[in-house]
């Protein structure tokens, strides 16, 4: 009977000690999860701030129809100018042959 009581008590004490260790591990695990969640929330907030800053900068830029027409005409003249240089260069190469 004494041996049985000792075994039961030892098992009970061991069980409680294991429970305490698991609780500590659970606390550590919970703390680790809390740190991970807090870090993710922080990164999310940072990403939102960056996105809002980009959006504000994007909204500051306004190109109206006059600007687009001006850019179109400028590019048209540049292409025309470059193509005339290309024609001149081709002519020089032909005359050198």
Secondary structure, 3 states (H helix, E strand, C coil): CHHHHHHHHHHHHHHHHHHHHHHHHHHHHHHHHHHHHHHHHHHHHHHHHHHHHHHHHHHHCCCCHHHHHHHHHHHHHHHHHHHHHHHHHHHHHHHHC
